[in-house]
Amino acid sequence: MLLRPLMTVPLPQSSPLQGRGGQKIGHAKETCSCMNFMTSHKTKIIVLMVLCLSAILVGNSVSSYAHDIEGLKHGVVKITAHVHGQPKVGTGIVVREESGAIFIATASHVIEGDPRPFVQFFSQPTRPVPSVIVGMEGGNPRGLALLVVREDLPDTIRVLSLNTRAILGSGESVSVIGFPRHAGAPWAVTQGELVGRKGRDLVFSGAIDEGNSGGPVLKDHQVIGIVTESSPPFAYAAPAVLAHYDLESWSIQFGVRLRAEPATISMVYLNDMIQQKGFHHPFDGSEEGAPGGWMGTFLHTYEARTVNDFPVVIDHATELMWQRGGSDEPIVFGPEEHGPADYVQQLNQGKVGGFSDWRLPTVEELGSLLEPIGKNKGLFIDRLFDSAQWECGTADRLIKQVYSSNAFVVGPWEVFVDFDSGRIHHRQMGEGGTHKAFIRAVRTMASEK
């Protein structure tokens, strides 16, 4: 943060001031010497305060950036192929996770010639696991490939979204994560700058070499391209929109599979979920032990549609269909309350939209709808959704230990998403406690197939 130097403006030379009876009491400069000292002293204090505030803001920005990059590394893998007995190292990005499988995109020349290249994940860097090639643009020096890993999967993984709608311009800063030979460090972060386009490819500058091939080109922590070639001082990348098209041709279904089964969760789970899934959480509740403020990278692919006269919003990124609105009135949530279940049952009995598999969303599903900016009449949810349902309940319960009234209270706590303040929160439901919230029902699109 650059600060413009403060300017000192001297007092003008004035004529001698007259006291009562016309007595001269000196020039303005002389009589204001004490005032000048006080003004100078205050100015110094202001400058010091501004500098301290600037240092704090810059420090927080750097810390936030580093934290975000560390999280993205969970979606970047090291790939080692063996061709003619020689190892070849490249990079890959996780584009989809599903039960028992992780799909990884990379550059085709990284793996061409090895049908089972090995992959190393950020959370288990010393444990190479074999992969299988799903599809590849063989013979194309700037082509792409898709791998799948089905064994020895890590507990922590991050799916990186391809931002196919990014507006790009020459001179914009980008980051690359990968395994350049000359960096000497795994998951090295390199800074570069967009230069322009050459044919179908993005051209950018930076310290990029062969080990970066297949890795992500990031702008605002979102993937805008996949590195395909290094030719110093420039490198080339396949734009995200082309990568998306290629990967779809190999029957990859993009997006993140979110937990659909109700569960009893913890605060640790909530915080990890927001960061690992890349969700947005604008409200900072860290002082209350709740999730802190977080600017995520999660990208939705929404489609507003009317199905059998019923308005819905389809999110192709998560394969979920949502009510565009929800319950007309808030419904009572509580341990002995049946209102939420009754509402969903009415939807299914009436086959609203032609479906009978509506359900209460989990906090993973409902929390994914939080947006970083309150652009829907102040609500932190996309404008495609109705704004009447400002706070909605989930199917999950939360257990945490809180010291209250000389005793430890464990729970259970009901979990809600407040789109008005942009936060996930919980309320104790024990001993007859209740809370009213709207319901926005959801269904899994895969159930149609």
matplotlib code that plots the C-alpha trace (Angstrom):
import matplotlib.pyplot as plt

x = [0.0, 1.6, 1.1, 1.3, 3.6, 1.6, 2.3, 3.1, 1.4, 3.1, 1.0, 1.0, 3.2, 0.7, 0.8, 1.4, -1.7, -3.3, -4.2, -6.7, -5.9, -3.8, -0.8, 1.3, 1.4, 3.7, 3.4, 1.1, 4.0, 5.3, 1.9, 1.0, 4.3, 2.6, -0.3, 2.2, 4.0, 0.6, -0.4, 3.0, 2.7, -0.8, 0.4, 3.2, 0.7, -1.7, 1.2, 2.3, -1.3, -1.7, 1.6, 0.6, -2.8, -1.2, 1.2, -1.7, -3.7, -0.7, 0.1, -3.4, -3.6, -0.3, -1.4, -4.8, -3.1, -0.7, -3.5, -5.6, -2.6, -1.9, -5.5, -5.3, -2.3, -4.6, -6.0, -2.6, -0.7, 2.7, 2.8, 5.7, 5.7, 8.3, 9.1, 11.9, 13.1, 13.5, 11.3, 9.4, 7.8, 4.8, 1.8, -1.9, -5.1, -8.0, -11.1, -13.6, -14.0, -16.5, -16.9, -13.7, -12.3, -10.3, -10.1, -7.0, -6.3, -2.8, -0.9, -0.8, 2.9, 3.5, 2.1, 2.3, 4.1, 3.2, -0.2, 0.0, 1.7, 2.1, 0.5, 1.4, -1.1, -0.2, -1.5, 0.6, 3.6, 5.8, 3.3, 3.0, -0.2, -0.9, -3.4, -5.1, -5.5, -9.1, -8.5, -5.6, -4.9, -2.0, 0.5, -0.5, 2.3, -0.2, -2.9, -4.6, -5.2, -7.4, -6.3, -8.2, -6.9, -9.0, -6.8, -5.0, -7.0, -6.1, -8.4, -8.0, -8.5, -9.6, -11.4, -10.3, -13.0, -12.3, -13.4, -14.7, -16.1, -13.0, -12.4, -8.7, -6.5, -2.8, -0.7, -2.8, -0.9, -1.3, 0.1, 1.2, 1.6, 3.8, 7.1, 9.7, 13.1, 15.0, 12.9, 14.1, 10.8, 7.6, 4.3, 6.3, 4.2, 5.4, 4.2, 3.7, 1.9, -0.5, 1.0, -1.8, -3.1, -1.6, -4.1, -6.2, -3.6, -3.0, 0.6, 2.1, 5.5, 7.2, 9.7, 8.0, 9.7, 8.8, 7.8, 5.0, 3.3, -0.2, -0.5, -3.0, -2.7, -4.5, -6.1, -7.9, -7.3, -9.3, -8.1, -8.1, -5.8, -3.7, 0.0, 0.8, 4.3, 7.3, 9.4, 11.3, 10.8, 7.1, 4.8, 1.5, -1.7, -5.0, -7.8, -10.2, -13.1, -11.2, -10.0, -13.6, -14.7, -11.9, -12.6, -16.3, -15.6, -14.1, -17.4, -16.1, -18.9, -17.6, -18.4, -18.2, -20.2, -21.6, -22.7, -26.4, -26.9, -27.8, -25.0, -24.0, -21.0, -18.5, -17.2, -13.9, -15.8, -17.6, -14.3, -12.6, -15.6, -15.7, -11.9, -11.5, -14.6, -13.7, -17.0, -17.7, -18.4, -18.6, -19.4, -16.5, -17.8, -14.4, -14.7, -17.8, -16.1, -18.0, -16.5, -14.4, -14.8, -13.6, -13.5, -13.7, -13.2, -16.3, -18.0, -21.6, -23.1, -26.7, -29.6, -33.1, -35.8, -39.5, -40.3, -43.9, -45.0, -42.6, -39.7, -36.3, -32.6, -30.3, -26.6, -24.7, -21.5, -23.0, -25.7, -28.4, -31.9, -33.1, -36.5, -36.2, -38.1, -39.1, -41.6, -43.9, -43.5, -40.8, -41.1, -40.3, -37.2, -36.6, -36.1, -39.8, -40.9, -42.2, -42.8, -39.7, -40.3, -44.0, -43.2, -40.9, -43.4, -46.1, -43.7, -43.1, -46.7, -47.7, -44.9, -44.0, -42.1, -42.8, -40.5, -40.9, -37.4, -37.2, -35.4, -33.9, -30.4, -27.3, -25.1, -22.6, -25.3, -27.0, -23.8, -22.5, -25.1, -23.4, -22.0, -19.2, -21.3, -24.8, -26.1, -29.7, -31.4, -28.6, -28.7, -25.5, -27.2, -27.5, -30.2, -31.8, -33.2, -36.1, -35.1, -38.0, -36.2, -33.4, -32.6, -33.0, -32.6, -30.6, -30.9, -27.7, -27.0, -24.0, -22.3, -20.0, -19.0, -20.0, -19.6, -22.9, -24.6, -21.8, -22.1, -20.9, -23.6, -22.9, -26.0, -27.6, -27.6, -29.6, -27.6, -28.9, -27.6, -28.3, -28.1, -28.8, -25.6, -23.7, -23.0, -23.6, -24.7, -26.4, -28.9, -29.2, -32.4, -32.2, -34.8, -37.6, -35.6, -36.9, -36.1, -38.0, -36.5, -37.5, -37.0, -35.4, -35.7, -33.2, -32.9, -30.0, -30.0, -28.2, -31.4, -33.0, -30.4]
y = [0.0, 3.3, 6.4, 9.9, 12.1, 14.6, 18.2, 20.9, 24.2, 27.2, 30.0, 33.2, 36.1, 38.5, 42.0, 42.6, 41.8, 44.5, 43.9, 45.9, 49.6, 49.1, 47.4, 45.3, 41.7, 40.2, 38.5, 35.6, 33.2, 34.1, 34.0, 30.7, 29.0, 26.9, 26.1, 25.0, 22.8, 21.2, 20.8, 19.3, 16.9, 15.9, 15.4, 13.1, 11.1, 10.8, 9.8, 7.1, 5.9, 5.7, 3.8, 1.4, 0.8, 0.3, -2.2, -4.1, -4.1, -5.2, -7.9, -9.2, -9.2, -11.1, -13.5, -14.1, -14.5, -17.1, -18.9, -19.1, -20.4, -23.1, -24.2, -24.3, -26.6, -29.4, -29.3, -29.5, -32.8, -33.9, -36.3, -38.6, -40.6, -43.1, -43.0, -45.2, -45.8, -42.1, -40.2, -37.1, -34.7, -32.5, -31.1, -31.8, -30.3, -32.0, -31.3, -33.7, -35.8, -38.6, -41.7, -43.7, -41.6, -38.4, -37.0, -35.0, -32.8, -32.3, -31.7, -34.6, -34.6, -35.0, -38.6, -39.6, -43.0, -44.1, -45.8, -45.6, -42.5, -41.9, -39.1, -37.4, -35.4, -32.3, -34.0, -37.1, -35.9, -38.9, -41.5, -41.9, -43.6, -45.0, -43.5, -44.5, -42.5, -41.6, -39.5, -37.8, -35.6, -37.8, -36.3, -32.7, -30.9, -28.5, -31.0, -32.0, -35.3, -36.7, -39.2, -41.0, -42.2, -44.9, -46.2, -44.8, -41.5, -38.7, -37.5, -33.9, -32.8, -29.6, -29.5, -26.5, -24.9, -23.9, -20.2, -20.3, -16.8, -14.9, -11.6, -11.5, -8.6, -8.2, -7.1, -8.8, -10.7, -14.5, -17.3, -20.8, -23.7, -26.6, -28.4, -26.4, -28.2, -25.0, -24.0, -26.8, -26.8, -28.9, -27.1, -23.9, -20.7, -18.6, -15.1, -14.1, -11.7, -12.3, -11.2, -12.0, -14.8, -16.8, -18.8, -20.7, -20.4, -17.9, -16.5, -15.4, -14.6, -15.9, -18.4, -21.4, -24.6, -28.2, -29.2, -26.7, -28.4, -29.4, -27.1, -24.3, -20.7, -18.8, -15.3, -14.3, -17.9, -19.4, -21.5, -19.6, -22.0, -25.2, -24.9, -26.8, -25.5, -23.6, -21.6, -19.0, -16.1, -17.1, -20.0, -21.2, -22.4, -23.9, -21.5, -22.8, -22.7, -25.0, -27.3, -27.6, -28.6, -31.2, -32.7, -32.9, -34.9, -37.6, -37.7, -35.9, -34.3, -31.1, -29.9, -30.9, -33.7, -32.4, -34.5, -35.2, -37.4, -35.6, -35.8, -34.6, -32.3, -30.2, -26.7, -28.1, -29.8, -26.5, -24.5, -27.2, -27.6, -23.9, -23.7, -27.1, -26.7, -23.1, -21.8, -18.1, -17.0, -13.2, -13.0, -13.2, -15.2, -16.4, -14.5, -16.6, -19.8, -19.8, -19.9, -16.8, -14.4, -16.2, -15.3, -18.5, -19.6, -21.7, -21.2, -22.1, -22.8, -21.7, -22.2, -20.8, -23.1, -23.7, -27.4, -28.4, -24.9, -24.9, -22.4, -24.0, -23.1, -25.8, -25.7, -27.7, -27.3, -29.4, -31.3, -30.0, -28.6, -26.0, -24.4, -20.9, -19.8, -22.0, -22.1, -19.0, -18.6, -19.5, -23.0, -24.0, -26.1, -28.1, -31.6, -32.2, -30.3, -32.0, -28.8, -29.2, -32.9, -32.2, -29.4, -31.7, -34.5, -32.2, -31.3, -35.0, -36.1, -33.4, -34.3, -30.6, -30.0, -33.7, -35.0, -36.9, -36.8, -33.3, -33.1, -30.7, -29.7, -30.4, -27.5, -28.4, -28.0, -24.9, -23.3, -23.5, -20.9, -18.1, -15.4, -13.0, -9.9, -9.1, -8.6, -10.0, -7.1, -7.2, -11.0, -13.0, -15.3, -15.2, -13.0, -16.0, -17.0, -15.4, -12.9, -13.7, -16.8, -14.8, -17.6, -21.3, -24.4, -27.6, -31.3, -31.3, -31.1, -29.7, -30.9, -28.6, -28.1, -24.8, -23.7, -22.2, -21.8, -23.7, -26.7, -28.0, -27.9, -30.3, -29.9, -30.7, -27.5, -26.9, -25.5, -22.6, -20.5, -16.8, -15.1, -11.7, -11.6, -14.1, -16.8, -20.3, -20.4, -22.7, -22.5, -24.8, -26.9, -28.7, -28.4, -27.4, -24.7, -23.8, -21.4, -20.3, -20.4, -20.8, -24.0, -24.1, -27.7, -29.4, -32.6, -34.4, -34.2, -37.6, -39.2, -38.5, -40.6]
z = [0.0, -1.1, 1.0, -0.4, 1.8, 3.9, 2.9, 5.4, 4.5, 6.3, 7.7, 5.6, 6.7, 8.1, 9.5, 13.2, 15.2, 17.3, 20.9, 22.8, 22.7, 19.5, 21.2, 19.0, 20.2, 17.5, 14.1, 13.4, 13.0, 16.5, 18.2, 16.6, 17.5, 20.1, 17.8, 15.1, 17.6, 18.5, 14.9, 14.0, 17.0, 15.9, 12.3, 13.5, 15.5, 12.5, 10.2, 12.7, 13.0, 9.2, 8.8, 11.6, 10.0, 6.6, 8.0, 9.6, 6.4, 4.3, 6.8, 6.9, 3.0, 2.8, 5.4, 3.7, 0.3, 1.7, 3.5, 0.3, -1.7, 0.8, 0.5, -3.3, -3.1, -1.9, -5.5, -7.2, -7.6, -8.7, -11.6, -12.4, -15.7, -16.8, -20.6, -22.0, -18.4, -17.7, -15.2, -16.3, -13.8, -14.3, -12.5, -12.5, -11.0, -9.3, -11.3, -9.8, -6.6, -6.2, -4.1, -4.5, -7.4, -7.9, -11.5, -12.5, -15.5, -16.9, -20.1, -22.4, -23.0, -19.3, -19.3, -22.9, -23.1, -19.6, -19.2, -15.3, -14.2, -10.5, -8.5, -5.3, -3.3, -1.1, 2.1, 1.5, -0.5, 0.1, -1.0, -4.9, -6.0, -9.5, -11.8, -15.0, -18.2, -19.0, -22.1, -23.9, -26.9, -27.9, -30.3, -29.6, -27.8, -26.3, -25.7, -22.4, -20.6, -17.9, -15.1, -12.4, -9.1, -7.4, -4.6, -1.5, -1.7, 0.7, 3.4, 2.4, -1.2, -3.0, -6.3, -8.3, -10.4, -14.0, -14.4, -17.9, -17.6, -16.6, -18.3, -19.1, -20.2, -21.0, -18.0, -15.4, -12.7, -12.5, -10.2, -11.1, -8.7, -9.8, -9.7, -11.7, -11.7, -10.8, -7.9, -5.6, -3.7, -4.3, -4.9, -5.8, -6.3, -9.2, -10.2, -13.8, -16.1, -18.9, -22.2, -24.6, -26.8, -29.6, -31.5, -28.9, -26.1, -23.4, -23.3, -20.0, -18.6, -15.4, -14.1, -15.7, -16.8, -17.8, -14.3, -14.4, -17.4, -16.5, -13.6, -12.9, -14.1, -11.3, -11.3, -8.1, -6.9, -9.7, -12.6, -15.8, -17.7, -17.7, -18.5, -21.7, -22.8, -21.5, -23.9, -21.8, -21.4, -22.1, -21.4, -22.9, -21.3, -22.6, -21.5, -18.9, -21.4, -23.8, -21.0, -19.9, -23.4, -23.7, -20.3, -21.0, -24.1, -21.9, -19.9, -16.9, -14.9, -13.4, -10.0, -6.4, -4.9, -1.6, 1.3, 1.1, 4.1, 7.4, 10.0, 13.4, 12.9, 14.9, 14.7, 13.4, 10.6, 9.7, 9.5, 7.5, 5.2, 4.3, 3.5, 1.8, -0.4, -1.2, 0.1, 0.8, 4.4, 4.6, 8.3, 10.8, 13.7, 14.9, 18.2, 19.0, 18.1, 14.8, 11.3, 10.5, 7.5, 4.4, 0.7, -1.2, -4.8, -5.3, -8.7, -9.4, -12.8, -12.2, -14.5, -13.7, -15.0, -14.7, -14.4, -14.6, -13.6, -10.6, -10.5, -9.7, -9.8, -11.1, -10.0, -12.5, -10.4, -7.6, -9.6, -7.3, -8.0, -5.6, -4.9, -6.3, -3.3, -0.4, 2.4, 2.5, 6.3, 8.8, 10.2, 13.8, 14.2, 17.4, 18.8, 19.1, 16.1, 12.9, 10.8, 8.6, 7.8, 7.2, 4.7, 2.7, 2.8, 1.3, -1.5, -2.3, -1.9, -4.3, -6.7, -6.9, -10.2, -11.0, -8.4, -5.1, -3.8, -2.2, 1.1, 3.6, 2.5, 4.6, 5.7, 3.0, 0.4, 1.8, 2.8, -0.7, -1.8, 0.3, -2.0, -1.1, -1.8, -0.7, -4.2, -3.8, -2.0, 0.5, 0.9, 0.3, -2.3, -6.0, -7.5, -9.2, -5.8, -4.1, -1.4, 1.0, 2.5, 4.2, 6.8, 6.1, 8.2, 7.4, 8.2, 10.2, 14.0, 15.7, 18.9, 20.8, 24.4, 25.9, 29.5, 30.6, 34.1, 35.8, 33.5, 30.2, 27.5, 24.7, 22.4, 20.2, 18.2, 15.0, 12.1, 9.9, 7.1, 7.5, 4.0, 5.6, 7.5, 5.3, 7.9, 9.1, 12.7, 15.2, 18.0, 21.0, 20.8, 24.1, 26.9, 24.6, 22.7, 19.2, 16.4, 13.3, 9.9, 6.3, 4.2, 0.8, -0.3, -2.6, -4.6, -6.3, -10.1, -10.3, -9.0, -12.4, -14.2]

ax = plt.figure().add_subplot(projection="3d")
ax.plot(x, y, z, "-o")
ax.set_aspect("equal")
plt.show()
